Each structure stands twice: as structure tokens, then as C-alpha cells.
Amino acid sequence: MSDLVFARLSLWPALLALPLVAALLWALFDRSRRAAQRYGAPSPDAVSSPLGRSSVLTLLLGLGVVCWMDPRLGQEQVVVERRGLDLILCLDTSRSMLARDLEPSRLQRALLDVRAVLPELQGGDRAGLVVFAGQARLWIPLTHDLDSFRGLLDEVDTDVVKQGGTDVAAALRKALELTDPDGVRTTAVLLLTDGEDLAGAGRQAAGELRERGLTVHAVGYGSALGSKITVQEGGQQAFLRDQDGAEVVSRMDSESLRAVAAATGGEFLRAESTVLPLVELHRKRLLPMQKRSYDAGEQQGLQPRYQWVLLPLLTLLLWEIVRSGGRRR
């Protein structure tokens, strides 16, 4: 048999206040007794002494605190049903995400936002990651292991997808492939990109997800004014140039992202105007979502023993009520 433990052990300091409570109650009852002797008529009913009344009430309060602390002793089989959401993140890793209109860059800011939302996930939630540029690639399958998720997230850069471009539709369709057909109501897709949908099929793919019951929320990285793209050439930093030799300026396409989100009933946020956009989306839109049920089973748990304290508490309370029932006030 295991040792006696308390589920709410942090409440024990309340027991230290019981002597003070007893003293205050005794002073109150003693004052009432002396006042009755001085000004009142003698009572034929037996009345407990101030010490007795204060002791009983203090004991009742003490038993109530111990009961509230939830004592537990012994093992029992507990039925456990885990519930959670599936969160699929689609992260743009194209070279336009190297632009530095967000510090330290669009891609690094997006990675920081992903890391910030992971502690918000609950025990039953799963997270998966799709990376995309000119094509989409499953980087992290849906998993409960968020520590491994963080480790694989550290390896993400603009080289994980070799084909250049920004194919938003490919990312959304890859997320659709990752979704359990029976779990669409408990799945959310987060699209993290600068919105430069060069293939131009993002809205059509969003419609396909809407038909399957999925919601896409989009977070846009970058500014409307745009920024040059910093790349490494020959060990030195340089600005990316197009085929004509002109420096490329990348701008966030907020209208495209807003249209993708709206097509599925999702929400669009600008990263430059929100401190933690993924955390905000999680608290505002994901937490209220229906949770899926999985892995129902049994596990060992400590058996509650609050009844051992509750029974004498109720007995003493009932005795005190009956004993004082005929007392004149």
C-alpha cells in the first residue's frame, strides 16, 4: 500500500491559522456570555462554554480543510480518455522568406512563432509540419512528441525544399493528405508564408479543404513595402537578383492570404502587427474547437480517501446542530 498523500497539499498553511481562529472564536463567545450574564435573563437551556463552542467550530473548520486537501491512499484503476486537436503547420521556406523586413528574417520570425505556440498545446494535441517552396514536403508527421518536434524544427532552412518558387496550393493539399478523414472537425491548418503565391492556385486548394470541412488560418510575414532578399554568395552576403540582374524585392501579398483564409472560414493575421500571432490564433480560434477522443484506457491512480474525513465532519456538525436546536437566542 502506498503512503498517504494529499492532492492539494499546497493548502496546508490554512491549518496553521486554526489556533488563531480558535482564539478569536473563544473571545467572541466569551464576550457574548458575559454580556448575557450582565444584561440578559437566565436561560434554562444548557449552553456550552466558550471554550467548548470554539473548540468544536475550530475542529469543524480543520476537518473541512483536510477534506479539501483531498487525501489519497492506495492504488486503483482509473479510466482515462485523452482528447486533443491536430495542428498542421504549413511553413514557407522559399528564398523570399529570407527578406529582413521582419527581424531577424521572415523565416526565423516564423520559426520563433512556431516555438512560442508549442507550450500552449495540451497533452492530447498533436502537431505536424509541412515545408514548402516550389513543392511541398512533409517534414514532421503528426506527433504528440513536442520535444522531437522542436529538435526537427531547428533543422528547417531554405534548403529543405530544393525546388524554387512558392506553391501555396501544394502545401495545402499536402496538409489535406495528412488529415485523418474522420478527424476534420478536430484538425486546423496554419499557413505561414509571405503570400507570394507564384503558382496562383492557393484559393482553389483552399476551396478543396473547405469542401472536406477543414479550416485554414493564415499568418502573413513581411511588409507591404517589401524588402530585398539577402543570400550568401561566395561566403559573403548579397542581394538576390533576377535573370535580368535586377535586385529582387519581395512584398507580402496580404490580399491573397486573406482570400485563402476567408475561403475556409479561417482568420488572417499580419505578423508585423501581432506580437505572437500563433498564440493568439490558438487561444482565440483553436481552443474552442471540438477535441478528438483517442487512446481511452486505464491507468494506475491514487484512490481518494476524503470520505474518511468527511464522515466525522458531517457527524460532528449534525451533533452540534441537534444539541443546540432548543437553545434560546
C-alpha positions in Angstrom: 0.0 0.0 0.0 1.3 3.4 -0.9 1.8 6.3 1.6 -0.9 8.8 2.3 -0.6 11.8 0.0 -2.7 15.0 -0.5 -3.8 16.1 -4.0 -3.9 19.8 -2.8 -1.0 19.8 -0.4 -0.4 23.5 -1.1 -3.5 24.2 1.2 -1.7 23.0 4.4 -0.8 26.6 5.5 -4.5 27.1 6.3 -4.1 24.6 9.2 -1.6 27.0 10.8 -4.3 29.6 11.1 -6.6 27.3 13.2 -5.2 28.3 16.6 -5.8 32.0 15.7 -9.3 31.2 14.6 -9.9 29.3 17.9 -8.7 32.2 19.9 -10.9 34.7 18.0 -14.0 32.4 18.4 -13.4 32.0 22.1 -13.1 35.8 22.6 -16.3 36.3 20.7 -18.3 33.6 22.6 -16.9 34.7 25.9 -17.9 38.3 25.2 -21.4 37.1 24.4 -21.6 35.0 27.6 -20.5 37.9 29.8 -23.0 40.2 28.1 -25.8 37.7 28.6 -24.9 37.3 32.3 -24.9 41.1 32.7 -28.0 42.1 30.8 -30.0 39.0 29.9 -32.4 36.8 31.7 -31.1 33.4 32.9 -31.7 30.6 30.3 -33.0 27.2 31.4 -31.1 25.5 28.4 -27.6 24.1 28.8 -25.1 26.2 26.9 -21.6 25.1 26.1 -18.8 27.1 27.5 -16.9 29.5 25.1 -14.0 27.1 25.1 -16.2 24.1 24.1 -18.0 26.0 21.3 -14.9 27.5 19.9 -13.1 24.1 20.0 -16.0 22.4 18.1 -16.2 25.0 15.4 -12.4 25.1 15.0 -12.4 21.3 14.7 -15.1 21.5 12.0 -13.0 24.0 10.1 -9.9 21.9 10.4 -11.7 18.8 9.1 -13.1 20.9 6.2 -9.6 22.0 5.2 -8.2 18.4 5.4 -11.1 17.2 3.3 -10.4 20.0 0.8 -6.8 18.9 0.6 -8.1 15.7 -0.9 -6.3 12.9 1.0 -5.4 9.8 -1.2 -4.2 6.4 -0.2 -3.9 3.1 -2.1 -3.9 2.3 -5.8 -6.9 2.0 -8.1 -7.5 1.5 -11.8 -8.7 4.8 -13.4 -10.4 5.1 -16.8 -8.6 7.7 -18.9 -9.9 9.3 -22.1 -7.4 11.6 -23.8 -8.7 14.4 -26.0 -6.9 16.8 -28.3 -6.5 18.6 -31.6 -4.4 18.0 -34.7 -2.5 21.1 -35.7 -0.9 21.1 -39.1 1.6 23.9 -39.8 2.5 24.8 -43.4 5.7 26.8 -43.4 7.0 28.7 -46.4 10.8 28.0 -46.8 11.2 29.7 -50.2 14.1 32.2 -50.5 11.7 35.2 -50.3 11.4 34.3 -46.6 15.0 35.4 -46.2 13.8 39.0 -46.6 14.6 41.1 -43.5 11.6 43.4 -43.2 10.9 41.3 -40.1 13.8 40.7 -37.7 15.9 38.6 -37.9 14.2 37.4 -41.1 10.8 36.3 -42.2 11.7 32.6 -41.9 13.4 33.0 -38.5 10.4 35.0 -37.2 8.0 32.3 -38.3 10.1 29.6 -36.6 10.1 31.7 -33.4 6.3 31.9 -33.6 6.0 28.1 -34.0 8.2 27.6 -31.0 6.1 30.0 -29.0 2.8 28.2 -29.7 4.1 24.7 -28.8 3.9 25.3 -25.0 0.2 26.3 -25.5 -0.6 22.8 -26.8 -2.3 20.4 -24.4 -1.3 16.9 -23.6 -3.7 15.4 -26.2 -2.8 17.7 -29.0 -0.6 16.6 -32.0 1.5 18.9 -34.2 2.8 18.3 -37.7 4.9 20.4 -40.1 4.7 20.7 -43.9 7.5 22.8 -45.5 7.1 24.2 -49.0 8.6 26.3 -51.7 8.1 25.2 -55.3 6.8 22.0 -54.0 5.6 20.7 -50.6 7.3 18.2 -48.3 6.2 16.6 -45.1 8.9 17.4 -42.6 7.3 16.3 -39.3 4.3 13.9 -39.2 1.6 14.5 -36.7 3.1 13.7 -33.3 2.5 14.1 -29.5 6.3 14.3 -29.0 6.8 18.0 -29.0 10.4 17.7 -27.8 11.2 15.8 -31.0 9.2 18.4 -33.0 11.4 21.2 -31.6 14.5 19.3 -32.5 13.4 18.8 -36.1 12.3 22.4 -36.3 15.9 23.5 -35.7 16.9 21.9 -39.0 14.5 23.9 -41.1 16.0 26.4 -43.6 15.6 27.4 -47.2 17.4 24.3 -48.4 14.9 21.7 -47.1 12.9 22.1 -50.3 15.2 22.3 -53.4 12.7 23.4 -56.0 12.3 27.2 -56.0 9.0 29.1 -56.0 6.1 29.4 -53.6 3.4 26.9 -54.3 0.7 27.5 -51.6 -1.7 25.1 -53.2 0.8 22.2 -52.9 1.3 22.9 -49.2 -2.5 22.9 -48.5 -3.0 19.7 -50.4 -0.2 18.1 -48.5 -1.9 19.1 -45.3 -5.1 17.6 -46.7 -3.2 14.3 -47.2 -2.0 14.4 -43.6 -5.5 14.9 -42.2 -7.5 11.9 -40.8 -10.7 11.8 -42.9 -12.7 11.1 -39.7 -11.0 13.9 -37.8 -11.5 17.0 -39.9 -13.6 18.7 -37.2 -10.7 18.4 -34.8 -8.0 19.5 -37.3 -6.7 23.0 -38.0 -4.3 24.1 -40.7 -2.0 27.1 -40.1 -0.4 28.6 -43.2 2.8 30.6 -42.5 4.0 32.5 -45.6 4.7 35.9 -47.2 1.8 35.1 -49.5 3.6 35.3 -52.8 1.7 32.5 -54.4 3.6 32.3 -57.7 1.6 29.3 -58.8 -1.7 31.2 -58.2 -3.7 28.1 -57.1 -3.9 28.8 -53.4 -7.5 29.8 -53.3 -8.6 26.8 -55.4 -6.8 24.5 -53.0 -8.4 26.3 -50.0 -11.8 25.5 -51.6 -10.9 21.8 -51.7 -10.0 21.9 -47.9 -13.3 23.7 -47.2 -15.3 21.0 -49.0 -13.6 18.5 -46.7 -14.5 20.5 -43.6 -11.1 21.9 -42.9 -10.3 25.5 -41.8 -7.2 27.3 -42.8 -5.8 30.2 -40.7 -3.1 32.3 -42.4 -0.3 34.4 -40.9 1.5 36.8 -43.3 5.2 37.5 -42.9 6.6 40.6 -44.5 5.5 44.2 -45.2 3.5 45.8 -48.0 6.5 47.9 -48.9 8.6 44.8 -49.4 12.3 44.1 -48.8 15.3 42.9 -50.7 16.3 39.2 -50.2 19.7 38.6 -48.5 21.5 35.5 -49.7 25.0 34.0 -49.2 27.3 34.2 -52.3 30.9 33.2 -52.1 30.8 33.4 -48.3 29.5 36.9 -48.3 26.1 38.4 -48.1 24.5 39.8 -51.2 21.0 40.7 -52.5 19.2 38.1 -54.6 18.9 39.2 -58.3 16.6 38.0 -61.1 17.6 36.8 -64.5 18.0 40.3 -65.7 20.4 41.2 -62.9 17.9 43.4 -61.0 17.7 43.1 -57.3 14.5 41.2 -56.3 12.1 43.0 -53.9 9.7 40.7 -52.1 6.4 42.0 -50.8 3.8 40.3 -48.6 0.6 39.5 -50.6 -1.9 40.1 -47.8 -4.9 40.0 -50.2 -4.0 36.5 -51.4 -3.6 35.2 -47.9 -6.8 36.9 -46.7 -8.7 35.2 -49.6 -7.3 31.8 -48.7 -8.3 32.1 -45.1 -11.7 33.5 -45.9 -12.4 30.7 -48.4 -12.4 28.2 -45.5 -13.9 30.4 -42.7 -10.4 31.0 -41.2 -8.6 34.1 -40.0 -5.8 36.1 -41.4 -3.2 37.8 -39.2 -0.2 40.0 -40.1 2.9 39.0 -38.2 4.3 42.6 -38.3 1.3 43.9 -36.3 0.9 41.0 -33.8 3.5 40.0 -31.2 2.6 36.3 -31.1 0.2 35.6 -33.9 0.1 31.8 -33.5 -0.5 32.0 -29.8 -3.3 34.5 -30.4 -4.9 32.2 -33.0 -4.6 29.2 -30.7 -6.3 30.9 -27.8 -8.9 32.6 -29.9 -9.8 30.0 -32.6 -8.3 26.6 -31.7 -9.0 26.2 -28.0 -12.8 26.4 -28.5 -12.7 23.8 -31.2 -14.1 20.3 -30.7 -11.4 17.9 -29.3 -11.0 14.4 -30.7 -11.1 11.4 -28.3 -8.3 8.8 -28.5 -6.4 6.2 -26.5 -9.1 5.5 -24.0 -7.9 3.0 -21.4 -7.0 2.5 -17.8 -4.0 3.6 -15.7 -3.0 3.3 -12.1 -4.2 6.2 -9.8 -4.3 7.0 -6.1 -7.7 6.3 -4.5 -9.5 9.3 -2.9 -10.0 9.0 0.8 -11.7 12.3 1.6 -14.7 10.2 2.8 -12.6 9.3 5.9 -12.6 13.0 6.9 -16.0 14.0 5.5 -17.9 11.4 7.6 -16.7 12.6 11.0 -17.1 16.2 9.9 -20.8 15.7 9.0 -21.4 13.6 12.2 -19.9 16.3 14.4 -21.8 19.0 12.5 -25.1 17.2 12.9 -24.4 16.6 16.6 -23.8 20.3 17.1 -27.0 21.2 15.3 -29.1 18.8 17.3 -27.5 19.8 20.6 -28.2 23.5 20.0 -31.6 23.1 18.5 -33.6 24.1 21.6 -31.3 26.9 22.6 -33.0 30.3 23.0 -31.4 33.3 21.2 
